Amino acid sequence: MSKTSRMLLYAAASMCLVIMAYAQNAAVPANQPLPPGVSRVTSPPVGKAAGQARRAGHDPVDDRVEIREYGFKETGENMPYAVFVSSKIAKGQKAPLVLALHGYLGNYGTFMRSGCVEEAEKNGYILVGVMGYSPTAPFGNTNMFAGRKDAPSAPGPARAAPPKVMPVMQGPAIGGTRETDPARVSELSEIDTMRVLDLVRKEFDIDDDRIFLMGHSMGGAGALYLGEKYAPVWAAVACIAGFGSPDPKGKLKDTPLYFTAGSEDKLGAMGRTTAEQLKAAGFDVQWKELPGLDHGSIIAGSMPDVFEFFNRHPRKPGK
């Protein structure tokens, strides 16, 4: 076979693969559930005009972000998530990954705005925003709710009574809506988060020694919870304007933790208290209060420090 024939055959085979991939993606209508674990792009990176329109809609994400969804087998729904890949990541290079958890009433786009994305771009990271099933589901962390014996000691003492059912955990229409039982929604929130991590690790060449977890507010508490439960996965964890109650003798003790809150955030004291308690218990903790920032502006405002912290904390040898 001549060189020209081989090139034509290779081109034809490549085109067939592209067509097959497109057909698999397009075989399921936009309003129909995907097969379990199968993902597709619902909104690719866009140009300036389209980006302005997208930011004015429900998901105000950076133009460079790709919005996706995948088949969530537990409820038969399509679950959204968002991905940004820094242009600084070279082909064949293992990339560091940050998984981001939104706060109460947030979504997968919370950390996908320009301030956060710009730091991921500058530092050469893949940044992934998860839905966690519902805007109000706590990523599996039921300990954050008052009324539990093991509730956080800040801001006040825990009560002995069991927690009441919280119907608000159902959340608005974005994300999952078929499951409404609060306890199950919390479980699904954790499952969705870890499922997205698995999808991303299979798709991209991720550096296993530089997988980081961060969360804002409710997501900060979720980051501490998932950080402890899946401690071998994470190189470091950042809790932004959040708080929690990790086990003083638990697995998270060997993971570097970064806590931050704005000086204008009335909830900031809870994060400071948690950081102080953990540091006193021997955890590797860094706390920083950022002047002039409130509970919302801390998200983008904290990113330079958060990424600098991650840069300094690849996974410890032997963890």
C-alpha positions as CSV (number, residue, x, y, z in Angstrom):
1,M,0.0,0.0,0.0
2,S,1.4,3.4,-1.0
3,K,2.0,6.2,1.5
4,T,-0.8,8.2,0.0
5,S,-3.2,5.3,0.4
6,R,-2.2,4.7,4.0
7,M,-2.8,8.4,4.8
8,L,-6.2,8.3,3.1
9,L,-7.2,5.2,5.0
10,Y,-6.0,6.7,8.3
11,A,-8.0,9.9,7.6
12,A,-11.1,7.8,6.8
13,A,-10.8,5.8,9.9
14,S,-10.4,8.9,12.0
15,M,-13.5,10.5,10.5
16,C,-15.4,7.3,11.2
17,L,-14.4,7.5,14.9
18,V,-15.5,11.1,15.0
19,I,-18.9,10.2,13.4
20,M,-19.4,7.3,15.8
21,A,-18.6,9.4,18.8
22,Y,-21.0,12.1,17.6
23,A,-23.7,9.5,16.9
24,Q,-23.4,8.1,20.4
25,N,-23.7,11.5,21.9
26,A,-26.6,12.6,19.6
27,A,-28.4,9.3,19.9
28,V,-30.0,10.4,23.2
29,P,-32.3,13.5,22.7
30,A,-31.4,16.5,24.9
31,N,-34.4,16.0,27.2
32,Q,-33.9,12.2,27.7
33,P,-31.7,10.5,30.3
34,L,-28.3,9.4,29.2
35,P,-27.1,5.8,29.9
36,P,-25.4,5.5,33.3
37,G,-21.9,7.0,33.4
38,V,-22.1,8.4,29.8
39,S,-21.4,12.1,29.6
40,R,-21.9,14.7,26.9
41,V,-21.2,18.4,26.4
42,T,-24.3,20.7,26.7
43,S,-22.5,24.0,26.4
44,P,-18.9,24.2,25.0
45,P,-16.6,27.1,25.6
46,V,-18.1,30.1,23.8
47,G,-17.1,33.4,22.1
48,K,-17.6,36.8,23.7
49,A,-21.1,37.5,22.5
50,A,-22.4,34.0,23.3
51,G,-20.6,34.2,26.6
52,Q,-22.4,37.4,27.6
53,A,-25.7,35.7,26.8
54,R,-24.7,32.6,28.8
55,R,-23.6,34.7,31.8
56,A,-26.9,36.5,31.8
57,G,-28.7,33.2,32.1
58,H,-29.0,30.7,34.9
59,D,-25.3,29.6,34.9
60,P,-23.1,32.7,34.9
61,V,-19.9,30.8,34.0
62,D,-16.7,32.0,32.3
63,D,-16.6,31.8,28.5
64,R,-13.8,29.2,28.7
65,V,-15.8,26.7,30.7
66,E,-17.4,23.6,29.3
67,I,-20.8,22.6,30.8
68,R,-21.6,18.9,30.7
69,E,-24.0,16.3,31.9
70,Y,-23.9,12.6,32.5
71,G,-26.4,9.8,33.2
72,F,-27.0,9.4,36.9
73,K,-28.1,5.8,37.3
74,E,-29.4,6.2,40.9
75,T,-32.4,8.4,39.8
76,G,-32.3,8.1,36.0
77,E,-31.6,11.8,35.6
78,N,-28.9,13.7,33.8
79,M,-26.6,15.4,36.2
80,P,-24.7,18.6,35.2
81,Y,-21.2,19.5,35.9
82,A,-18.6,22.0,34.6
83,V,-15.0,21.6,33.4
84,F,-12.2,24.1,32.7
85,V,-8.8,22.9,31.4
86,S,-5.9,25.4,31.5
87,S,-4.2,26.1,28.3
88,K,-0.9,25.7,30.1
89,I,-1.3,21.9,30.4
90,A,0.9,20.4,27.8
91,K,0.0,17.3,25.8
92,G,1.2,14.2,27.7
93,Q,1.6,16.2,30.9
94,K,-0.2,15.0,34.1
95,A,-2.4,17.7,35.3
96,P,-3.4,18.9,38.8
97,L,-7.1,18.8,39.5
98,V,-9.3,20.9,41.8
99,L,-12.8,19.7,42.6
100,A,-15.1,22.5,43.7
101,L,-18.2,22.3,45.9
102,H,-20.8,25.1,45.9
103,G,-22.6,26.7,48.9
104,Y,-26.2,26.5,49.8
105,L,-28.4,27.4,46.7
106,G,-25.3,27.3,44.5
107,N,-24.6,25.0,41.6
108,Y,-21.8,23.6,39.4
109,G,-21.1,27.1,38.1
110,T,-20.3,28.7,41.5
111,F,-16.6,28.4,41.1
112,M,-16.7,28.7,37.3
113,R,-16.6,32.5,37.1
114,S,-13.7,34.5,35.9
115,G,-11.8,35.1,39.1
116,C,-11.6,31.3,39.9
117,V,-11.1,30.2,36.3
118,E,-8.3,32.8,35.8
119,E,-6.3,31.3,38.8
120,A,-6.8,27.8,37.4
121,E,-5.6,29.0,34.0
122,K,-2.6,30.8,35.4
123,N,-1.5,27.9,37.6
124,G,-2.1,25.2,35.0
125,Y,-5.0,23.3,36.6
126,I,-8.1,21.4,35.6
127,L,-11.0,22.9,37.6
128,V,-14.3,21.0,38.0
129,G,-17.5,22.2,39.4
130,V,-20.0,19.6,40.7
131,M,-23.8,19.8,41.2
132,G,-23.9,17.5,44.2
133,Y,-27.4,16.5,43.1
134,S,-29.2,19.5,44.5
135,P,-28.4,23.2,45.2
136,T,-29.2,22.6,48.9
137,A,-27.8,19.1,49.4
138,P,-24.8,19.0,51.8
139,F,-22.5,16.6,49.9
140,G,-23.3,13.8,52.3
141,N,-22.5,15.9,55.4
142,T,-25.5,15.7,57.6
143,N,-23.3,16.6,60.6
144,M,-23.6,20.3,59.7
145,F,-27.2,20.5,60.8
146,A,-28.1,21.6,64.3
147,G,-29.7,19.0,66.6
148,R,-27.2,16.2,66.2
149,K,-25.1,14.9,69.1
150,D,-22.0,15.2,66.8
151,A,-22.9,18.6,65.4
152,P,-20.0,21.2,65.3
153,S,-19.2,22.9,68.5
154,A,-19.4,26.3,66.8
155,P,-21.4,28.5,66.8
156,G,-23.2,26.9,69.7
157,P,-23.5,23.6,71.6
158,A,-25.2,20.7,69.9
159,R,-28.5,19.4,71.2
160,A,-29.2,15.8,72.0
161,A,-32.5,15.6,69.9
162,P,-32.3,14.1,66.4
163,P,-32.4,16.4,63.5
164,K,-35.8,17.4,62.0
165,V,-36.5,16.7,58.4
166,M,-35.5,19.6,56.2
167,P,-37.7,19.8,53.1
168,V,-35.6,22.7,51.7
169,M,-33.0,20.1,50.8
170,Q,-35.1,19.3,47.8
171,G,-33.9,22.4,46.1
172,P,-35.1,24.2,43.0
173,A,-35.4,22.7,39.6
174,I,-31.7,22.7,38.6
175,G,-29.9,19.5,39.3
176,G,-31.8,16.4,40.6
177,T,-35.5,16.6,41.5
178,R,-36.8,13.1,41.5
179,E,-35.6,12.2,45.0
180,T,-37.0,14.3,47.8
181,D,-36.2,12.4,51.0
182,P,-33.6,14.6,52.8
183,A,-31.5,11.7,53.9
184,R,-31.4,10.1,50.5
185,V,-30.8,13.5,48.8
186,S,-27.7,13.9,51.0
187,E,-26.4,10.5,50.0
188,L,-27.0,11.2,46.3
189,S,-25.1,14.5,46.7
190,E,-22.0,12.6,47.8
191,I,-22.5,9.9,45.2
192,D,-22.8,12.6,42.4
193,T,-19.7,14.4,43.6
194,M,-17.5,11.3,43.7
195,R,-18.9,10.0,40.4
196,V,-17.9,13.2,38.6
197,L,-14.4,12.9,40.1
198,D,-14.3,9.4,38.7
199,L,-15.4,10.5,35.2
200,V,-12.8,13.3,35.1
201,R,-10.0,11.0,36.3
202,K,-10.9,8.5,33.5
203,E,-11.0,11.2,30.8
204,F,-8.0,13.3,31.7
205,D,-4.4,12.4,32.6
206,I,-4.6,13.5,36.2
207,D,-1.7,13.7,38.6
208,D,-2.8,11.5,41.5
209,D,-0.5,13.4,43.8
210,R,-2.2,16.7,43.1
211,I,-5.9,16.2,43.4
212,F,-7.4,19.0,45.6
213,L,-10.8,19.6,47.1
214,M,-12.3,23.0,48.0
215,G,-15.8,24.2,48.9
216,H,-17.6,27.4,49.9
217,S,-19.9,27.7,52.9
218,M,-22.1,24.6,52.9
219,G,-19.6,23.2,50.3
220,G,-16.7,24.0,52.7
221,A,-18.4,21.8,55.3
222,G,-18.8,19.2,52.6
223,A,-15.2,19.5,51.6
224,L,-14.2,18.7,55.2
225,Y,-16.6,15.8,55.3
226,L,-15.5,14.3,52.0
227,G,-11.9,15.2,52.7
228,E,-12.0,13.0,55.8
229,K,-14.1,10.2,54.3
230,Y,-11.9,9.9,51.2
231,A,-8.7,11.2,52.7
232,P,-6.3,9.1,50.5
233,V,-7.6,10.9,47.4
234,W,-6.8,14.5,48.4
235,A,-3.5,16.2,48.5
236,A,-5.0,19.2,50.4
237,V,-8.4,20.6,51.2
238,A,-9.6,24.3,51.3
239,C,-12.6,25.4,53.4
240,I,-13.8,28.8,52.2
241,A,-16.3,30.6,54.6
242,G,-17.3,27.2,56.0
243,F,-16.9,25.1,59.1
244,G,-17.1,21.5,60.2
245,S,-16.3,18.9,62.8
246,P,-13.8,16.4,61.6
247,D,-12.9,13.6,63.9
248,P,-9.8,14.7,66.0
249,K,-8.4,11.3,65.5
250,G,-9.6,10.8,61.9
251,K,-7.9,10.5,58.6
252,L,-8.0,14.2,57.8
253,K,-5.3,14.9,60.4
254,D,-2.7,14.0,57.8
255,T,-4.1,16.3,55.1
256,P,-3.1,20.0,54.8
257,L,-6.1,22.2,55.4
258,Y,-6.7,25.8,54.4
259,F,-9.4,27.9,56.1
260,T,-10.3,31.4,55.0
261,A,-13.2,33.9,55.4
262,G,-13.8,37.6,54.8
263,S,-13.6,40.2,57.5
264,E,-17.1,41.4,56.6
265,D,-18.6,37.8,56.8
266,K,-20.8,37.4,59.9
267,L,-20.3,33.6,59.5
268,G,-16.5,33.9,59.4
269,A,-16.1,33.3,63.1
270,M,-17.3,29.7,62.7
271,G,-14.6,28.9,60.2
272,R,-12.0,30.5,62.5
273,T,-13.2,28.5,65.5
274,T,-13.1,25.3,63.5
275,A,-9.5,26.1,62.3
276,E,-8.4,26.9,65.8
277,Q,-9.9,23.7,67.3
278,L,-8.3,21.5,64.6
279,K,-5.0,23.2,65.0
280,A,-5.1,22.6,68.7
281,A,-5.8,18.9,68.0
282,G,-2.7,18.7,65.9
283,F,-4.1,19.1,62.4
284,D,-2.0,20.8,59.7
285,V,-4.1,23.9,59.4
286,Q,-3.6,27.4,57.9
287,W,-6.1,30.2,58.6
288,K,-6.4,33.5,56.8
289,E,-8.9,36.3,57.1
290,L,-9.2,38.5,54.0
291,P,-10.1,42.2,54.7
292,G,-13.1,43.8,53.1
293,L,-14.6,40.6,51.8
294,D,-18.0,39.2,52.6
295,H,-19.6,35.7,52.4
296,G,-20.0,36.0,48.6
297,S,-17.0,38.0,47.4
298,I,-14.7,35.6,49.3
299,I,-15.1,33.0,46.6
300,A,-13.1,34.8,43.9
301,G,-11.2,36.9,46.4
302,S,-9.7,33.9,48.1
303,M,-8.6,32.1,44.9
304,P,-5.0,33.4,44.6
305,D,-4.3,32.3,48.2
306,V,-6.1,28.9,47.7
307,F,-4.2,28.0,44.5
308,E,-0.9,29.2,46.1
309,F,-1.7,26.8,49.0
310,F,-2.4,23.9,46.6
311,N,0.8,24.6,44.7
312,R,2.7,24.1,47.9
313,H,1.0,21.0,49.0
314,P,1.2,18.0,46.6
315,R,0.4,14.7,48.3
316,K,2.7,13.7,51.1
317,P,4.9,10.7,50.4
318,G,3.3,7.5,51.7
319,K,-0.2,9.0,52.2
